[in-house]
């Protein structure tokens, strides 16, 4: 194409010179918004700070010096490495996974309320896990698999119910809220029918809890999440292209149906994997992507800020849950629900005002 | 499509005014196309050739299937039967990004993500040229800047899209499609939300792009604008092509009556000499009959 700059142009209404836009960092072929980079550094720093607090905190406090000596030095401590480090790592990784799952579904539905915990994917995964515990032997492998199957079944049901007359994000969210309520009832029913010991174990876990999580619980979910996140990184660019609506996504070269299916699989996979280990931890997936989006000032619902915000939120919530009524450790889901509930109310009132 | 330097020369030679005797080059075709929108059959066994390098306007009454036809061209709608071909190959057989490097499309009401800025939006037009991870290729920046200049939005580059006026926003979308650098541009009623000044500016921009070798296909509401700017007009009614050709050759009172069910008088546009449709409603008395041709 010839240079278009040389031609005389019909005079257009001139806008006032804008203030400088967002700055960028360039590294070879990689572009990054400066604000996102700064935000990433800040969130990582906060996460590390919270992690240090988490490693020190316990029935008896350790000093940071002791913690560093165990982590990087010659000292050994079962409490710090086997208990606290496992728990802190789980909170960070699961928080990130939930944040990412939320971002995926909010992108797919183009709705800030379209997150897996609101549309019933957590609850469906939990139904699967409950089934594994009450009917099957309840090994961690069975639980993980049953969670994924439960989550996918709910996702498929919502999709089928809402896809009549074309894909609509809002309809999907509304139907998902209904499905969520039904699955909650099913879960209560399963627990009521279960034997007493099983029921007590299941209920303690029903709010979503990291109590008693150890490394032996974590290697499988971490591997699964690593694979899912690697897949996601490869498709993230295409996912963001869908935020322009189906028409532009398709005509700029996105294979929409395949992409949507893959995104749902990754999102459900992340949610179900976390649920299988820690139960349905609510509201991290709802709040983290939107908080991350606002902090980053980025278009759409970006994934990296969602992941980091999710990690910080879940770890922070878990620390509060442990400290609030110490030495009794609350399930982290109680705290995340309290924080997230306030956020959901705010979101709803704003949506209502806008409508 | 920068790889075919000769295509443009062929294209210009193929436009109706340039060589009326040579048949125009055709790359985009519809063959026996039957389209269905939900339960409603929109067109049956429709055949159409889009002349390469020309400005084609698709006109017709509301709901006649002109937008549906455009959507079938860019694979947004799978035909019930028949096919849309580009360079002799069914558009459905192209890999998604390969087709997106040939045919650019601007829908009637595209969605912008919240908090997106103009430059960020225009950059997304580069998607079909980018690798899996969306890393920037050397030509991307140049294509984006050139597209913004061509659409006259370079001064808005750092503004938030939601803060722009309707006319500015439409030019931003045009810039995005231009950044895609496709030889073909398909636009679905691009002027519909614009005031009259911006309508003409946009149409002038599209003609200019045509002059620079792009093929433009636009669904237009205003028949007079179509007559003035298009090299090739396709008149559609109830999913059938009623007439196609150079506007001056095909537009007469009978056609307007047939397509729009509107009695009218056709006079030469005093500025361009192209046909101008002046509706005559019941009770109108023709004060100034048009000069007889010749």
Interface residues (C-beta under 8 A of the other chain):
Chain A: X1 X2 X3 X4 X5 X7 X9 X10 X12 X13 X14 X15 X17 X18 X19 X20 X21 X22 X29 X30 X31 X110 X233 X234 X235 X236 X237 X238 X240 X241 X243 X244 X245 X246 X247 X248 X250 X251 X252 X253 X254 X255 X293 X297 X298 X299 X300
Chain B: X2 X71 X74 X75 X76 X96 X97 X98 X99 X100 X101 X103 X104 X105 X107 X110 X111 X112 X113 X114 X115 X116 X117 X119 X120 X121 X124 X125 X127 X128 X130 X132 X133 X134 X135 X136 X137 X146 X149 X150 X152 X155 X156 X157 X158 X159 X167 X168 X171 X176 X180 X181 X201 X204 X208 X212 X213
